[in-house]
Amino acid sequence: MKTSRARKLVYCLLVFCLLTCFEASAGEPLRVFFLRHGEGGHNVMNEWKSKPKSEWPSYVGNPDAFTPKGEAQVAEATKKLEGMKFDFIAVSPLWRARNTILPYLKSTSARAEIWQELTETRSTGTATPRGLPPPSSTLFEGAGNLKIPDEEAAFFTFRDGGKQVLKGAGNDETQATADAIALSEKTALLLRERFGRSGKTVLLVGHGNAGVTLIRILTGSPVPALENARLWMAEEQPDGSFQLTILNGEPFPKSPKELPGR
């Protein structure tokens, strides 16, 4: 009788240990925030195309310059971000993305890692891999090293092997969509491999089309366009999928979600 009870006790202890180890290994969910860049000169081309070019402000059509509205958006976004805490920040290599997050980095002494996969794409994020060609064979090949201006160098880093400029997506619209999906799939893979079930909060800074495509990859569902300098947030689920809880700075779909306090 005593032997039977002892065996039951050992069994219960083993089950308890296994469950405890499982819960510890499961970890806490990863939360991914994505911030689209502030309005750039290329975003307002349609507003000015009916007017003579002699009347255009210098920023019109320039993807490396903010509009006055874009500058105000960056200032507003910076204030909001200063009330939040991030364990890691990654940013597209393009000027408008870097300079959207740069004021925050300066004010908090934080640093961001350049991720080429967050660069702008032509995909709207509504397409699915079904029926598309494979990604371009040269998509992830380097085309020279990325250069960061000296005045920004203290705020940006590179991951191992991530300093080369990607050759980018194909010119054909169908091929460009396939390549955009491949880039977002690589971003999702990096997130899961480096931060999955870590309980960390990650901020990505990039572009409208790329952000929408990434939502589709993580959650399996398309969403409307992302607004300039607005956040979305997706939270990792126990099965490894992600659920969108904030879109364009508002709760999605209805229930409020508390932002992480600094």
C-alpha positions in Angstrom: 0.0 0.0 0.0 2.8 2.4 1.0 4.6 1.6 -2.2 1.5 2.3 -4.3 1.0 5.7 -2.6 4.7 6.5 -3.1 4.4 5.8 -6.8 1.4 8.0 -7.1 3.2 10.8 -5.3 6.2 10.5 -7.6 3.8 10.4 -10.6 2.1 13.5 -9.5 5.4 15.3 -8.9 6.5 14.3 -12.4 3.3 15.6 -13.9 3.6 18.9 -12.0 7.2 19.3 -13.1 6.3 18.6 -16.7 3.5 21.1 -16.7 5.6 23.7 -15.0 8.4 23.2 -17.6 5.8 23.5 -20.4 4.4 26.7 -19.0 7.8 28.2 -18.6 8.8 27.2 -22.2 5.6 28.6 -23.6 6.6 32.0 -22.3 4.6 35.2 -22.7 3.2 36.5 -26.0 5.2 38.7 -28.3 3.6 42.1 -29.1 4.5 43.7 -32.4 3.8 47.4 -33.1 4.2 48.8 -36.6 4.5 52.5 -37.3 4.1 53.9 -40.8 6.3 56.8 -41.7 5.0 60.4 -41.7 3.6 61.9 -44.9 6.2 62.4 -47.5 6.4 64.5 -50.6 5.6 61.5 -52.8 2.3 60.9 -50.9 0.8 64.2 -52.1 1.5 64.0 -55.8 -2.1 63.6 -56.7 -3.0 66.7 -54.8 -0.6 68.8 -56.9 -0.6 67.2 -60.3 -3.3 69.5 -61.6 -1.2 72.6 -60.8 1.8 73.9 -62.7 5.1 72.6 -61.4 6.3 76.1 -60.9 3.8 76.3 -58.0 4.9 73.1 -56.3 6.6 73.3 -52.9 10.0 71.8 -52.9 8.8 68.7 -51.0 6.2 67.6 -53.6 7.2 64.3 -55.2 10.2 63.9 -52.9 10.2 60.6 -50.9 13.1 62.0 -48.8 11.2 65.0 -47.5 8.2 65.4 -45.2 5.3 67.6 -46.0 4.4 70.2 -43.3 1.7 67.7 -42.3 4.2 64.9 -42.2 6.5 66.9 -39.9 3.6 67.5 -37.6 2.7 63.8 -37.7 6.2 62.8 -36.7 6.2 65.2 -33.8 2.9 63.9 -32.6 4.0 60.2 -33.0 7.2 60.9 -31.1 5.2 62.2 -28.1 3.0 59.1 -28.1 6.0 56.8 -28.4 7.7 58.5 -25.5 4.9 57.2 -23.3 5.6 53.6 -24.3 8.4 51.1 -23.8 9.9 48.9 -26.5 12.4 46.0 -26.0 13.6 46.2 -29.6 13.1 48.6 -32.6 13.6 47.7 -36.3 13.3 50.2 -39.1 13.2 50.3 -42.9 16.4 51.6 -44.4 14.6 54.4 -46.4 14.9 58.0 -45.3 11.3 58.6 -44.5 11.1 55.6 -42.1 14.5 56.4 -40.4 13.5 60.0 -39.9 10.1 59.2 -38.5 11.7 57.3 -35.6 14.8 59.4 -35.3 13.4 62.1 -33.0 12.2 59.3 -30.7 15.6 57.7 -30.7 17.3 61.0 -29.9 14.9 61.8 -27.1 15.2 58.4 -25.4 18.8 57.5 -26.3 17.4 54.3 -27.9 18.8 52.6 -31.1 17.0 50.9 -34.0 18.2 48.1 -36.1 18.0 48.4 -39.9 15.9 45.6 -41.5 16.0 45.7 -45.3 12.9 43.5 -45.3 10.8 46.5 -44.1 11.5 48.5 -47.2 8.6 49.9 -49.3 6.9 47.4 -51.7 4.4 47.7 -54.5 2.0 45.1 -53.0 -1.2 46.4 -51.4 -1.3 43.4 -49.1 -4.6 42.1 -50.4 -3.0 39.3 -52.6 -2.3 35.8 -51.3 0.6 33.6 -52.4 -1.8 31.3 -54.3 -1.4 31.8 -58.0 1.7 34.0 -57.7 5.1 33.1 -59.1 8.0 32.3 -56.8 10.0 35.3 -55.4 12.7 36.7 -57.7 15.8 34.5 -57.4 17.9 37.7 -56.7 15.5 39.2 -54.2 17.7 38.8 -51.2 21.0 39.3 -53.0 23.0 42.3 -52.0 23.5 45.3 -54.2 26.2 47.2 -52.3 26.4 48.2 -48.6 23.8 50.5 -47.1 25.2 53.9 -46.0 23.8 55.8 -43.1 24.5 59.5 -42.8 27.1 60.4 -40.2 24.6 62.4 -38.2 22.3 59.4 -37.9 25.0 56.7 -37.4 24.8 56.8 -33.6 21.1 55.8 -33.6 21.1 52.9 -36.1 22.7 49.4 -36.1 22.8 46.4 -38.4 22.2 42.8 -37.7 24.8 40.3 -38.8 24.6 40.0 -42.6 22.0 42.8 -42.8 24.1 45.7 -44.1 23.7 45.0 -47.8 21.1 46.8 -49.8 18.6 44.3 -51.2 18.1 44.3 -55.0 14.4 44.6 -54.3 11.2 43.5 -55.9 10.6 42.9 -59.6 9.2 45.5 -61.9 6.3 43.4 -63.1 3.3 44.0 -60.8 2.6 40.3 -60.2 6.3 39.6 -59.6 6.5 42.6 -57.3 3.6 41.3 -55.2 5.2 37.9 -54.9 8.5 39.5 -53.8 6.6 41.8 -51.3 5.0 38.7 -49.7 8.4 37.0 -49.5 9.9 40.1 -47.8 7.1 40.2 -45.2 7.4 36.4 -44.7 11.1 37.0 -43.9 10.2 39.7 -41.4 7.6 37.4 -39.7 10.3 34.7 -39.5 12.8 37.1 -37.9 10.2 38.1 -35.4 9.3 34.6 -34.4 12.9 33.3 -34.3 14.2 36.2 -32.3 11.3 37.1 -30.1 8.5 34.5 -30.3 6.9 33.8 -26.9 9.4 36.1 -25.2 6.9 38.5 -23.7 8.8 41.4 -25.4 7.4 44.4 -27.2 8.8 45.1 -30.6 8.4 48.3 -32.7 8.7 48.1 -36.5 8.9 51.3 -38.5 8.2 51.1 -42.2 5.7 51.8 -45.0 2.1 51.5 -45.9 2.1 48.6 -48.3 4.7 46.6 -46.5 2.8 47.1 -43.2 -0.4 45.9 -44.7 1.3 42.9 -46.2 2.9 42.0 -42.9 -0.5 42.1 -41.2 -1.8 39.6 -43.8 1.2 37.3 -43.2 0.9 37.4 -39.4 -2.9 37.3 -39.0 -4.1 35.7 -42.2 -6.6 38.6 -42.8 -6.4 41.7 -45.0 -7.0 45.2 -43.6 -7.6 48.6 -45.0 -4.7 51.0 -45.8 -2.5 52.2 -43.0 -2.5 55.9 -42.2 0.7 57.9 -42.1 2.4 58.0 -38.7 -0.2 55.6 -37.2 0.3 52.4 -35.3 -1.0 48.9 -35.6 -0.3 46.2 -33.0 -0.7 42.4 -33.2 -0.3 40.1 -30.3 1.0 36.5 -30.5 -1.4 33.8 -29.7 -0.7 30.4 -28.0 -0.8 28.6 -31.4 1.8 31.0 -32.9 -0.6 33.1 -34.9 -1.1 36.8 -34.3 -4.3 38.7 -33.5 -4.6 42.4 -34.6 -5.7 44.5 -31.6 -4.8 48.1 -32.7 -5.2 49.5 -36.2 -4.3 53.1 -37.2 -4.0 54.0 -33.5 -7.5 52.7 -32.6 -8.7 49.5 -30.9 -9.4 46.7 -33.4 -12.1 45.7 -33.8 -13.8 47.2 -30.7 -12.3 46.3 -27.4 -9.7 48.7 -26.0 -6.1 47.6 -25.6 -3.8 49.2 -23.1 -0.5 50.5 -24.5 2.7 49.5 -22.8 3.7 52.2 -20.3 7.2 53.5 -20.1 
